């Protein structure tokens, strides 16, 4: 079998969507403790909107 199996491809796609969703949630939220708020990367700021 050459390359990824169908199941591996679906799992990989699902993990990518989950990670993207977590980044989008992070962009739209703030930390309760302002001193712990990490600097947001410019790439993540593009997802805001």
Secondary structure, DSSP 8 states (H G I E B T S, - for coil): --S--HHHHHHHHHHHHHHHHHHHHHHT---SSGGG-----HHHHTT--
